[in-house]
Amino acid sequence: LVATTFTFYTFASSDLKSPPHRDHTQTMKLSLVSSALLVASASAFSPSGVTRSSSSALNLFGGGNKGEGEAGKPGMMDQLAMFKKAQEVASKKGELDKEIQQMDIIGSGADDKIKVTVKYVPAQLPVNPNPGYDVVAVDIDEAYLGEVSSEDLSAALVDAIRDGETKATVLVAEKYQKLQTDMAEMLQGMQK
């Protein structure tokens, strides 16, 4: 486009120096070349003439031809059902966490002379993504406390806390088994 304008300008300035008769064929050729270049440069910015065929069917109710390119993709209703199932699983997890949080889990050490009460602390997303356990009470037999050394007492307390956390972990795993089954069913539904 710039070259065409320059050529036209040069031609126009040379026209001023030439005799008064103009060569109309040269003007016509220049006009055709300018028009062709203008059309070519304009079409460079327009979308290509190649058309693509694509399916616009959404299969809102799970239907559609399964033999075509997008076979196996769930329809909108299937996705809504999976979303509802995920919400149910999240709700069940919240209820299960509350139930386990209310339980007192007892760990023991030194032949049951030390008892430690442990509480389950569910994950608090996103701040703390891992669940944990809190020791909320320690019960030490008075006779044992009078005769034990501080090192043995410390070791027995650690054993009792670890015992309580182990029991809590087993209890949580048992309670979450049903939730894992529900999640597995949901994932199988997504893959179909």
Secondary structure, DSSP 8 states (H G I E B T S, - for coil): -HHHHHHHHHHHHHHHHS-S---HHHHHHHHHHHHHHHHHHHHTTS--S----------TTS-S-TTSTTTT---HHHHHHHHHHHHHHHHHHHHHHHHHHT--EEEEETTTTEEEEEEEE--BTTTB-S-EEEEEEEEE-HHHHHHS-HHHHHHHHHHHHHHHHHHHHHHHHHHHHHHHHHHHHHHHHHH-
